[in-house]
């Protein structure tokens, strides 16, 4: 967890490359995501395929590539950035919701298999994070619901959230850091939900 980390640019639709890139890592955080907001009957099948590839199949291949090294040293951390949409569905997000639900199951399976090897696997489930992905989504949601963009955050994105604000990226990063630290060695196979009370309903 200490020392400099060199960024690696990777096309996650190249699944063989993704698996190879993960070899030798001690900590794997699956964080890539993309979103398209459309009704199912209008959802482009090629986009559905791409979302599932990047957000579910690529994490599987990255985990597959990382585990031999983690098992060999008897320690490893897998953190999957899921979403409140890994636990709840929203209209017009079939691919994203399907991918995140699948990621939840993959993470739990990894936890069960990795337990005897000192490897933990957990999900972090934020609500809407202040990112470029969400900014674009506001535009898409305004179009889908036929309302102005300024009403989307309060009336659509945060409708079910008790806390009426977006979560900051730094807050998500702190949750990931917690799960990678020694204090979380007994935390595995679960989801750390940062949803502002969304799932309390």
C-alpha positions in Angstrom: 0.0 0.0 0.0 3.0 2.3 0.3 5.2 3.6 -2.5 4.5 5.1 -5.9 2.0 3.6 -8.2 2.6 3.9 -11.9 -0.7 4.3 -13.9 -1.3 1.6 -16.6 -3.6 2.5 -19.5 -5.6 -0.5 -20.5 -8.5 -1.3 -22.8 -10.8 -3.4 -20.7 -12.5 -4.8 -23.7 -9.2 -6.6 -24.4 -9.8 -9.3 -21.8 -6.6 -11.2 -22.3 -4.6 -8.0 -21.8 -6.6 -7.2 -18.7 -5.9 -10.6 -17.1 -2.2 -10.4 -17.9 -2.0 -6.8 -16.5 -3.3 -8.0 -13.1 -0.6 -10.6 -12.6 1.6 -9.8 -9.6 -0.7 -7.3 -7.9 -1.3 -7.2 -4.2 -4.4 -5.0 -4.3 -6.9 -5.0 -7.1 -9.6 -2.3 -7.3 -12.1 -2.8 -10.0 -13.5 0.7 -10.8 -14.2 1.1 -14.5 -17.7 2.0 -15.5 -19.9 3.3 -18.3 -23.5 4.2 -18.4 -26.3 4.6 -21.0 -29.8 5.6 -19.9 -32.4 4.2 -22.3 -35.6 2.1 -22.0 -35.0 -1.6 -22.5 -36.8 -1.7 -25.8 -34.6 1.1 -27.1 -31.3 -0.1 -25.5 -28.7 -0.9 -28.2 -27.6 -4.6 -27.8 -24.0 -3.7 -28.7 -23.9 -1.2 -25.9 -25.4 -3.7 -23.4 -22.6 -6.2 -24.5 -19.9 -3.6 -24.0 -21.2 -2.5 -20.5 -21.2 -6.2 -19.4 -17.8 -6.8 -20.9 -16.1 -3.8 -19.2 -18.0 -3.9 -15.9 -18.4 -7.7 -15.2 -16.3 -9.8 -17.5 -13.2 -7.6 -17.3 -13.3 -7.7 -13.4 -13.5 -11.5 -13.6 -10.5 -11.6 -15.8 -8.6 -9.1 -13.6 -9.4 -11.1 -10.5 -8.4 -14.3 -12.3 -5.1 -12.8 -13.2 -4.4 -11.4 -9.7 -5.3 -14.4 -7.6 -2.3 -16.7 -8.3 0.1 -14.1 -6.9 -2.1 -13.3 -4.0 -2.6 -16.9 -3.1 1.1 -17.5 -3.4 2.0 -14.9 -0.8 -1.0 -15.6 1.4 -2.4 -12.1 1.2 -4.4 -10.0 -1.1 -7.2 -7.4 -1.3 -9.9 -7.3 -4.0 -12.2 -4.3 -3.9 -15.0 -4.0 -6.4 -16.5 -0.6 -6.9 -20.1 -1.6 -7.2 -23.0 0.8 -6.7 -26.3 1.2 -4.9 -27.4 -0.2 -8.3 -25.7 -3.5 -7.3 -28.4 -3.7 -4.6 -31.3 -1.8 -6.2 -32.6 -1.3 -9.7 -33.6 1.9 -11.5 -35.5 2.3 -14.7 -33.7 2.8 -17.9 -30.4 1.4 -16.6 -30.7 -2.3 -17.6 -27.0 -2.9 -18.5 -25.5 -1.0 -15.6 -27.8 -2.6 -13.0 -27.2 -6.1 -14.5 -23.5 -5.6 -14.5 -23.4 -4.3 -10.9 -25.6 -7.1 -9.6 -23.3 -9.6 -11.3 -20.3 -7.9 -9.8 -21.8 -8.4 -6.3 -22.0 -12.1 -6.9 -18.5 -12.3 -8.4 -17.1 -10.5 -5.4 -18.8 -12.8 -2.9 -17.6 -15.9 -4.8 -14.0 -14.5 -4.8 -14.4 -13.9 -1.0 -15.4 -17.6 -0.4 -12.6 -19.0 -2.6 -10.0 -16.6 -1.3 -10.7 -16.9 2.4 -8.3 -19.8 3.0 -5.5 -17.9 1.1 -5.6 -14.7 3.1 -7.5 -12.8 0.3 -10.5 -10.7 1.0 -13.0 -9.5 -1.5 -15.6 -6.8 -0.9 -17.8 -4.3 -2.8 -18.1 -0.6 -2.1 -21.5 0.7 -3.0 -21.8 4.5 -3.4 -24.8 6.4 -4.4 -24.3 9.1 -7.1 -20.6 10.2 -7.0 -19.6 13.6 -8.3 -17.9 12.3 -11.5 -18.0 13.0 -15.3 -20.1 9.8 -15.6 -22.8 11.3 -13.4 -22.7 14.7 -15.1 -23.4 13.0 -18.4 -26.1 11.0 -16.8 -27.9 14.1 -15.7 -28.3 15.1 -19.4 -29.5 11.7 -20.4 -32.0 11.5 -17.5 -33.4 15.0 -18.3 -34.1 13.7 -21.8 -35.5 10.4 -20.7 -37.8 11.9 -18.1 -38.6 15.1 -20.1 -37.6 17.5 -17.3 -34.9 20.2 -17.0 -31.5 19.2 -15.9 -31.6 21.2 -12.7 -34.6 19.0 -11.5 -32.8 15.7 -12.3 -30.5 15.7 -9.3 -33.1 16.4 -6.7 -36.1 14.6 -8.3 -34.5 11.7 -10.0 -30.9 10.9 -8.8 -31.5 11.7 -5.1 -35.2 10.9 -4.9 -34.6 7.9 -2.7 -31.5 9.2 -0.9 -32.0 10.6 2.7 -28.9 12.8 2.3 -29.6 15.2 -0.6 -26.1 15.5 -2.0 -23.7 13.7 -4.3 -21.0 11.7 -2.6 -17.4 13.0 -3.3 -14.8 10.7 -4.9 -12.5 11.2 -1.9 -15.2 9.6 0.3 -15.3 6.5 -1.9 -11.5 6.4 -1.9 -11.4 6.4 1.9 -13.8 3.4 2.0 -11.5 1.5 -0.4 -8.5 2.3 1.7 -10.3 1.0 4.8 -11.0 -2.3 3.1 -7.4 -2.7 2.1 -6.0 -2.0 5.6 -5.2 -4.4 8.4 -8.3 -3.3 10.4 -10.5 -4.9 7.7 -8.8 -8.3 7.7 -12.0 -9.9 8.9 -14.3 -8.0 6.4 -14.9 -10.1 3.4 -17.8 -11.1 1.1 -19.8 -8.0 2.0 -20.8 -4.6 0.6 -19.9 -1.3 2.2 -22.8 0.8 1.3 -22.3 4.6 1.0 -25.7 5.5 -0.3 -26.9 8.3 1.9 -29.7 6.2 3.2 -31.1 5.0 -0.2 -31.4 1.4 0.8 -32.9 2.2 4.2 -36.3 2.5 2.5 
